[in-house]
Amino acid sequence: MSLRVIIAAAEVAPFARVGGLSDVAGSLAKEVAGLGHEVALFVPKYRSIDASRFPMEAVGQKGILAVPMGGREERVELFRGGMPGSDSVTVYFVGHEPSFGREGIYVDPGTGEGYPDEVERYALFSRSIVESIRALDLRPDTVHLNDHHTALVAAFLRELYTDDPAIGTPGVLFSIHNLGYQGEFDKSLLSRIGLREDLCVPGSAFEFHGRVNSLKIGIELADYVNTVSERYAEEISSLPEYGLGMEGNLAARRDAGRLVGILNGVDYSVWDPSVDRLIPARFTADQLKGKSKCKRSLLKRCGLSKDLSIPVIGMVTRLADQKGLDLIAEKAEAIVDAGARIVVLGTGQQEYHEFLSALEARHPESVSANLTFDNELAHWIEAGSDMFLMPSRYEPCGLNQMYSLRYGTVPVVRATGGLADTVTDYDPDSDSGTGFVFDDYTAEAMESAITRALAAYSDGDAWIRLMKRGMALDFSWGTSARKYVGLYERARDAAGASR
């Protein structure tokens, strides 16, 4: 039976992209719709969304929706558009100039800091979603929330709309893409966003060490919780260093059968070298000449030494401690001295901007630091690099290692989360494995894995076999999307049974 599903996320590709959440939200919506279900996406209408590329029309009375927020009304603009590559996904853009008409999405480019009113911005977005459901008579079977930005949808549904016939009793699925961002705020803010301050009491879904925690609300109030790899689901529900204070809550949901790990998929219509329109030359596992052309073009674009025999290590990442940049800072000189070139694309903590800029200045023929977001360059790095480095402290799923495997760019990863679920360690004796994996979160363990990779690279025939094993793997969305549909059904049924 066909389901009516709403997916809500703070970023959705191709409209607004900061990290993997956007790729997942956009790709999953298309896949679920392709399975015959009715899907509507909600995303904020950020200033950066190009309305000329993504046509949209106002919904209702000039697109204006009055949203109650703590004794006042905020007027938001609601627009309807489509999803490129799908005729069956409806996208709703929630516009509010003071909240989303800013130069950055999460971070003020002028200061490099997150916006101080983050909770209020996304609380308004969340309440707007619920009011849109009423106004548009969407009547979803399941509402799929993603990360702390939309967790308050569950709070509004449970506290303010339980008896609303225009809402019904939709199931709620809450997906954790990164437990490190929790959306904490002072309980005094509850009244400003339309909720009672006395909800924040010890033992409640709202209280976390005397404050309100949006992520905890999502975990506690959703019918089902999932995260984006099986390994990460185990880590966050059992190990304090991964659970970040939520391990007890997550363990309770796991023990009740309400925490599930589903590995993210890859949209191979976008991330596959045989069809990628952004890279200099296309290639396949049987015809690899194009990869050499991509490497040559990448080296030229980045101003690096043009010697194709020297391996290139690529990174497309958020420049943050979580992503292992502290390990790289400790061993970057040693990596260059070992005979590798490094190409990095990303933005993040200022200390790593400064570190990478200085590293490039010292080694202009070996290091390229691209401290920006550039989607085309991201594709070039995947296609033109020989190895892809992801030494993450934790990694809920990770997508770039899966992209890299398809592009014949051998991953070097730490055994955590989705990295451990998708990359197997290379064994030269049995000629098996798809990458280079290390366990301990130390610079020495990372360097050892890179050293093994550089040694393997010198054996050309073995390296090509290693590349081709990775290129043959299939992480497409088909299997994962069906698992999500199963969760949508279970959340719907659980919601119906509990009310």
C-alpha positions in Angstrom: 0.0 0.0 0.0 1.3 3.5 -0.9 2.4 5.7 2.0 2.2 9.5 2.3 5.6 10.6 3.7 7.0 13.9 4.7 10.7 14.3 5.0 12.0 17.4 6.8 15.6 18.5 6.8 17.6 21.7 7.4 19.5 21.0 4.1 18.5 19.1 1.0 20.6 18.6 -2.1 20.6 20.1 -4.7 19.0 23.2 -3.2 21.1 23.7 0.0 24.1 21.6 0.8 26.6 21.7 3.7 27.2 18.1 4.4 26.0 14.5 4.0 22.5 15.2 5.4 21.6 17.1 2.3 22.6 14.2 0.0 20.7 11.7 2.1 17.5 13.7 2.3 17.4 14.5 -1.5 18.4 11.0 -2.6 16.2 9.2 -0.2 13.1 11.2 -1.2 13.6 10.3 -4.9 14.2 6.6 -4.1 11.1 6.3 -1.9 9.0 8.1 -4.4 10.4 5.8 -7.1 9.0 2.9 -5.0 5.5 4.2 -5.5 5.0 6.3 -2.4 3.9 10.0 -2.1 6.8 12.1 -0.8 6.9 15.8 0.2 10.1 17.4 1.3 10.4 20.5 3.6 13.5 22.7 3.6 14.1 26.3 4.6 14.2 28.8 1.7 17.8 30.1 2.2 19.1 33.1 0.4 21.6 30.8 -1.4 18.8 28.8 -3.1 18.7 29.9 -6.7 15.1 30.3 -7.7 16.1 30.6 -11.4 17.6 27.1 -11.3 14.8 25.7 -9.1 11.5 27.2 -10.1 8.9 27.5 -7.3 5.5 29.0 -6.9 3.7 30.6 -3.9 1.3 28.3 -2.1 -2.2 29.5 -1.0 -2.9 33.2 -0.3 0.2 34.8 -1.8 2.2 32.1 -0.1 1.8 33.6 3.4 1.3 31.2 6.3 0.6 32.6 9.9 2.6 30.5 12.4 1.9 30.8 16.1 5.0 31.1 18.1 4.6 31.7 21.9 1.9 34.3 22.0 2.8 35.9 18.7 2.4 35.1 15.0 5.3 34.9 12.5 4.4 35.2 8.9 6.3 32.8 6.7 6.3 32.4 3.0 5.5 28.9 1.6 6.6 27.9 -1.9 6.1 24.7 -3.8 8.7 23.3 -6.3 9.9 20.0 -7.7 12.9 17.8 -7.2 15.4 17.6 -10.2 15.5 14.0 -11.4 12.1 13.1 -10.1 8.6 13.9 -11.2 6.9 12.6 -8.1 8.6 14.5 -5.2 7.0 17.8 -4.0 9.4 20.2 -2.3 8.1 22.9 0.0 10.4 25.8 0.8 9.7 27.7 4.0 10.8 31.3 3.7 11.3 33.8 6.5 13.7 36.6 5.7 14.9 37.3 9.2 15.7 33.6 9.8 16.8 32.2 6.5 17.6 35.2 4.3 21.2 35.2 5.5 24.5 34.8 3.7 25.3 31.5 5.5 23.2 28.5 6.3 24.5 27.4 9.7 27.5 29.7 10.1 27.9 33.5 9.7 30.6 33.8 7.1 31.6 37.1 8.7 32.5 35.7 12.1 32.9 32.0 11.3 30.6 31.3 14.2 27.2 29.6 14.3 24.2 31.9 14.4 23.2 32.6 18.0 19.5 32.2 17.3 19.8 28.8 15.8 17.2 27.2 18.0 14.6 29.9 17.3 15.2 29.7 13.5 14.7 26.0 13.3 11.9 26.0 15.9 10.0 28.3 13.5 10.8 26.0 10.6 9.5 23.0 12.6 6.3 24.7 13.6 5.8 25.9 10.0 6.0 22.3 8.9 3.2 21.3 11.2 1.1 24.2 10.3 1.6 23.4 6.6 0.4 19.9 7.1 -2.8 21.4 8.5 -3.2 24.1 5.9 -2.4 21.9 2.9 -4.3 18.9 4.2 -1.3 16.7 3.6 -2.3 14.0 6.2 1.0 12.1 6.2 1.3 8.5 7.4 4.8 9.2 8.7 6.9 12.3 9.3 10.6 11.7 8.9 12.7 14.2 10.9 16.4 14.6 10.5 18.9 15.8 13.2 18.2 18.3 15.9 17.1 21.1 13.5 13.7 19.3 13.0 13.4 17.4 16.2 11.0 20.0 17.6 8.4 18.9 15.1 7.9 15.8 17.4 7.5 18.1 20.4 4.9 20.3 18.6 3.0 17.2 17.4 2.9 15.5 20.8 2.2 18.6 22.9 0.0 20.9 20.7 -1.6 18.9 18.0 -2.6 15.5 19.5 -6.3 16.0 19.0 -6.2 17.9 15.8 -8.2 16.1 13.1 -6.4 18.0 10.4 -3.2 16.4 11.5 -4.2 12.9 12.3 -1.8 10.5 14.0 1.3 10.3 11.8 4.1 8.1 12.8 7.4 9.9 13.6 10.8 8.6 12.5 13.8 10.5 13.8 17.1 10.0 12.0 20.5 10.9 13.7 23.1 11.8 11.1 25.5 13.2 13.6 25.1 13.0 17.4 27.7 15.6 17.9 25.2 18.4 17.2 22.4 18.4 19.8 20.7 21.8 19.7 20.8 22.6 23.4 19.1 25.7 24.8 17.9 27.3 28.0 14.4 26.3 29.2 13.4 29.9 29.3 13.3 29.8 25.5 10.5 27.2 25.5 7.8 29.9 26.0 9.1 31.9 23.1 8.7 29.0 20.7 5.2 28.1 21.9 5.9 25.3 24.4 5.5 25.3 28.2 8.5 25.9 30.3 7.4 23.3 32.8 8.0 20.6 30.2 11.7 20.8 31.2 11.7 18.8 34.4 14.1 16.0 35.4 13.3 12.7 33.8 11.3 14.3 30.9 12.1 14.1 27.2 12.9 17.8 27.3 15.4 18.0 30.2 19.1 17.4 29.8 21.3 18.6 32.7 19.0 21.4 33.5 18.6 22.6 29.9 16.5 21.6 26.9 18.1 19.3 24.3 16.5 19.1 20.9 18.2 15.9 20.0 17.0 14.2 23.1 13.4 15.3 22.3 13.7 13.6 18.9 15.1 10.4 20.5 12.4 10.2 23.2 9.3 11.4 21.3 9.7 9.7 18.0 8.1 6.3 17.4 11.3 5.0 15.9 14.9 6.3 15.8 17.5 5.4 13.3 21.0 6.3 12.5 22.9 6.0 9.3 25.0 2.8 9.7 24.7 -0.3 11.8 28.1 0.2 13.4 27.2 3.8 14.5 23.9 2.6 16.0 25.9 0.1 18.1 28.6 2.7 19.1 26.2 5.5 20.2 24.0 3.2 22.3 26.9 1.4 24.1 30.0 3.6 24.3 30.1 7.0 26.2 32.7 8.4 23.9 30.3 8.0 21.0 27.0 8.5 22.9 27.9 11.9 24.1 25.5 11.7 27.1 22.7 10.1 25.1 24.0 6.5 25.3 21.5 5.6 28.1 18.5 7.0 26.2 19.6 5.3 23.0 20.3 2.0 24.7 16.7 2.1 26.1 15.3 2.6 22.6 17.6 -0.1 21.2 16.4 -2.6 23.9 12.8 -1.7 23.1 13.5 -2.5 19.4 13.1 1.1 18.4 16.7 2.0 17.3 17.8 0.8 13.9 20.9 1.3 11.8 20.4 1.8 8.0 23.5 2.5 5.9 23.2 5.5 3.7 23.1 4.9 0.0 24.8 6.6 -3.0 23.1 8.3 -5.8 25.0 6.8 -8.7 23.2 9.1 -11.2 25.4 11.8 -9.7 28.4 9.9 -8.2 29.6 7.5 -10.9 32.6 8.2 -13.2 30.9 6.6 -16.2 28.1 9.2 -16.2 29.6 12.1 -14.2 29.2 15.3 -16.2 31.4 17.4 -13.9 34.7 15.5 -14.3 37.2 16.1 -17.2 36.9 12.5 -18.6 34.6 9.6 -17.9 35.8 6.1 -17.2 34.8 2.7 -16.0 36.6 -0.2 -14.3 37.2 -1.7 -17.8 38.4 1.6 -19.3 40.5 3.4 -16.8 42.3 5.8 -19.2 39.9 8.5 -18.2 41.0 8.4 -14.6 44.6 9.3 -15.7 43.1 12.3 -17.6 41.2 13.3 -14.5 44.4 13.1 -12.4 46.3 15.2 -14.9 43.5 17.8 -15.0 43.3 17.9 -11.2 47.1 18.4 -10.9 46.9 21.3 -13.4 43.9 22.9 -11.7 45.6 22.8 -8.3 49.0 23.9 -9.5 50.8 20.7 -8.4 53.6 18.8 -9.9 52.4 17.1 -13.1 54.3 13.8 -12.5 51.5 11.2 -12.7 53.6 8.6 -10.9 53.4 10.4 -7.6 50.2 9.4 -5.7 47.6 12.0 -4.8 45.7 11.8 -1.5 42.4 13.6 -1.7 40.1 15.0 1.1 36.7 16.6 0.8 35.7 17.3 4.3 34.6 19.7 7.1 37.7 21.0 8.6 37.0 19.9 12.2 38.5 17.8 15.0 35.8 15.2 14.4 37.1 14.6 10.9 40.6 13.8 12.1 42.2 17.1 11.2 44.2 17.1 14.4 45.9 13.8 13.2 46.6 15.3 9.8 48.1 18.4 11.4 50.5 16.2 13.3 51.6 14.1 10.3 51.1 16.2 7.2 54.8 17.0 6.8 55.6 13.3 7.1 53.1 12.4 4.5 54.6 14.9 2.1 58.1 13.7 2.9 56.9 10.1 2.1 56.3 11.2 -1.5 52.6 12.0 -1.6 50.7 15.0 -2.7 47.7 16.3 -0.8 44.6 18.0 -2.2 42.0 19.2 0.4 38.7 20.9 -0.2 36.6 22.2 2.7 35.9 24.8 5.3 35.6 24.7 9.1 37.7 25.6 12.2 39.9 28.6 11.7 42.9 26.8 13.1 42.8 24.3 10.3 42.3 27.0 7.7 45.5 28.6 8.9 47.4 25.3 9.2 46.5 24.2 5.6 47.3 27.6 4.2 50.7 27.5 5.8 51.3 23.9 4.6 50.5 24.8 1.1 52.8 27.8 1.3 55.7 25.5 2.4 54.9 22.9 -0.2 53.3 24.6 -3.2 54.0 21.7 -5.6 52.7 19.0 -3.2 49.8 20.5 -1.3 46.6 22.2 -2.5 44.4 23.7 0.2 41.0 24.8 -1.2 39.2 26.5 1.7 35.8 26.8 0.1 32.8 24.8 -1.1 33.1 23.8 -4.8 30.9 21.0 -6.0 32.7 20.6 -9.3 36.1 20.4 -7.5 34.7 17.8 -5.1 34.0 15.6 -8.1 37.4 16.3 -9.6 39.1 15.2 -6.4 37.1 12.0 -6.2 38.0 11.2 -9.9 41.6 12.4 -10.0 43.0 11.3 -6.7 44.6 7.9 -6.1 43.6 7.7 -2.4 41.0 9.3 -0.2 41.8 10.0 3.4 39.1 9.9 6.1 40.7 9.5 9.6 37.5 10.4 11.5 37.3 10.4 15.3 33.7 9.2 14.6 31.8 8.9 11.4 28.0 8.1 11.5 28.1 6.9 7.9 30.3 8.9 5.6 29.5 9.1 1.9 32.9 10.1 0.4 34.4 6.7 1.1 31.6 5.1 -0.9 32.0 7.7 -3.7 35.7 7.0 -3.7 35.3 3.3 -4.1 33.2 3.8 -7.2 35.8 6.2 -8.7 38.7 3.8 -8.1 40.1 6.2 -5.5 41.2 3.8 -2.7 40.0 4.9 0.8 42.3 5.2 3.8 39.9 5.3 6.8 39.6 4.8 10.5 37.5 1.8 11.6 34.5 3.7 13.0 30.8 4.0 12.1 30.0 3.7 8.5 33.6 3.7 7.5 34.0 0.3 9.2 30.8 -0.9 7.5 31.9 -0.1 4.0 35.7 -0.5 3.7 37.6 -3.7 4.2 41.3 -3.7 5.0 43.8 -4.6 2.2 45.7 -7.9 2.6 48.5 -8.3 0.1 49.0 -12.0 0.9 45.4 -12.9 -0.1 45.0 -10.0 -2.5 41.8 -9.0 -0.8 40.2 -5.9 0.7 39.1 -2.5 -0.7 41.1 0.0 1.3 43.4 0.7 4.2 41.8 0.7 7.7 43.3 1.6 11.0 41.7 1.2 14.5 43.4 3.5 17.1 42.6 7.2 16.9 46.3 8.2 16.8 48.5 10.0 14.3 50.8 7.0 14.3 48.1 4.6 13.4 46.9 6.9 10.6 50.5 7.3 9.3 51.0 3.5 9.3 47.9 3.0 7.2 49.1 5.7 4.7 52.5 4.1 4.6 50.9 0.7 3.7 48.8 2.4 1.0 51.9 4.1 -0.5 53.7 0.8 -0.6 50.8 -0.9 -2.2 50.6 1.9 -4.8 54.1 1.0 -6.0 52.8 -2.4 -7.2 50.8 -1.2 -10.2 49.0 -4.5 -11.1 48.0 -5.2 -7.5 46.8 -1.5 -7.1 44.6 -1.8 -10.2 43.0 -5.0 -8.9 42.4 -3.2 -5.6 40.8 -0.3 -7.4 38.5 -2.6 -9.4 37.3 -4.5 -6.3 36.1 -1.2 -4.9 34.5 0.0 -8.2 32.5 -3.3 -8.3 30.8 -2.6 -5.0 27.2 -1.4 -5.0 26.0 1.0 -2.3 23.0 2.3 -4.3 19.9 3.5 -2.5 17.6 0.6 -3.5 18.1 -1.7 -0.5 18.3 1.2 2.0 15.2 2.9 0.7 13.2 -0.3 1.1 14.4 -0.5 4.7 13.3 3.1 5.3 9.9 2.3 3.9 9.7 -0.6 6.3 10.5 1.9 9.2 7.9 4.3 7.9 5.3 1.6 8.1 6.4 0.5 11.6 6.4 4.1 12.8 2.9 4.6 11.4 1.6 1.4 13.1 3.3 2.3 16.4 1.7 5.8 16.4 -1.7 4.4 15.7 -1.4 1.8 18.4 -0.3 4.3 21.0 -3.2 6.8 20.6 
